[in-house]
Amino acid sequence: MPQISTDRQPVTQITIVESEPEKQAEALSVMTERARFMARQPGFISISLHRSLDGRRIVNYVQWQNRDLLRSAHQSPEFRKEWGHFDEITSEIDPYLYEVSEVMDSGR
C-alpha cells in the first residue's frame, strides 16, 4: 500500500509512459510483470499503476526505501534482460524522483 506522508519520506518515483491507445493494454501488461519482479527486490515498498481513460498514458507510482536500492533493482541483469523490449511498445518514458510536499484527505 502506498505510504504518503510529509514526515516519512521514502523515495518516490513517478513515471509517465506514453503509448498508442492500441498498445496501452500490452504496455500495462508488461509493466505489471515488471511490478511483480520489483516487489521481490530489497527496499520495495509499493507500486501503483494507473492507466489514462484515453489509452495514451500509464502512470507508475513507485515507492522505495532509498535511492540506492531503487537504482540496484533497475540495474539488475534480470530486469534489463526481461524488459529491454519495453521501449518498442511505448512512445515515451518519463521517470522522475519526487518528495511529498503536502497531504490532504477527507478526514473521515
C-alpha positions in Angstrom: 0.0 0.0 0.0 1.4 3.4 -0.8 2.7 5.4 2.2 2.1 9.1 1.5 3.2 11.4 4.3 5.3 14.5 4.7 7.1 13.2 7.8 8.2 9.8 6.5 9.8 10.2 3.1 10.5 7.1 1.1 11.9 7.5 -2.3 9.0 8.1 -4.7 9.5 7.7 -8.5 6.6 8.7 -10.7 7.0 7.6 -14.3 4.7 8.7 -17.1 4.7 6.2 -20.0 3.1 7.2 -23.3 1.9 4.7 -25.9 -0.6 4.5 -28.7 -4.1 3.6 -27.5 -3.9 0.2 -29.2 -0.7 -0.6 -27.3 -1.8 0.5 -23.8 -3.1 -2.9 -22.7 0.2 -4.6 -23.8 2.3 -1.9 -22.1 0.3 -2.2 -19.0 0.7 -6.0 -19.0 4.5 -5.6 -19.3 4.5 -3.0 -16.5 2.5 -5.4 -14.3 5.1 -8.2 -14.9 7.9 -5.7 -14.0 6.0 -4.6 -10.9 5.8 -8.3 -9.7 9.6 -8.5 -10.2 10.2 -5.2 -8.4 8.0 -6.3 -5.5 10.6 -9.0 -4.7 13.6 -6.7 -4.6 15.2 -5.3 -1.5 13.8 -1.9 -0.4 10.5 -2.3 -2.2 7.5 -0.5 -0.6 4.8 -0.2 -3.2 3.9 0.2 -6.9 0.7 1.6 -8.2 -0.2 1.6 -11.9 -2.7 3.9 -13.4 -4.0 4.0 -17.0 -5.5 7.0 -18.6 -9.0 6.7 -20.0 -7.9 8.0 -23.4 -5.5 5.0 -23.7 -2.4 7.1 -24.2 -0.7 7.1 -20.8 0.2 4.9 -17.9 1.4 6.4 -14.6 3.7 4.2 -12.5 3.9 5.4 -8.8 6.8 3.6 -7.1 7.9 3.9 -3.5 11.3 2.5 -2.3 13.2 2.7 0.9 16.1 4.6 -0.6 17.6 5.6 -3.9 20.5 3.1 -3.9 18.1 0.1 -3.6 15.8 1.5 -6.3 18.8 2.0 -8.6 20.0 -1.5 -7.9 16.6 -3.0 -8.8 16.5 -1.1 -12.1 20.1 -2.1 -13.0 19.7 -5.8 -12.2 20.6 -8.1 -15.1 17.2 -9.9 -14.9 15.3 -6.5 -15.1 17.4 -5.4 -18.1 17.1 -8.8 -19.9 13.4 -9.4 -19.3 12.0 -6.0 -20.2 14.5 -4.5 -22.6 11.9 -4.6 -25.3 9.5 -2.3 -23.4 10.8 0.7 -25.5 9.3 -1.0 -28.6 5.7 -0.7 -27.3 5.9 2.8 -25.8 6.4 6.2 -27.3 8.0 8.0 -24.3 9.1 7.0 -20.8 9.5 9.9 -18.4 10.7 8.9 -14.8 11.4 11.4 -12.1 12.0 11.3 -8.3 9.7 13.3 -6.0 9.1 14.1 -2.4 5.8 14.7 -0.7 5.1 18.3 0.0 1.5 18.2 1.2 -1.1 15.6 2.1 -4.8 16.2 2.5 -7.7 13.8 2.9 -11.4 13.8 3.7 -10.7 13.4 7.4 -13.2 10.5 7.7 
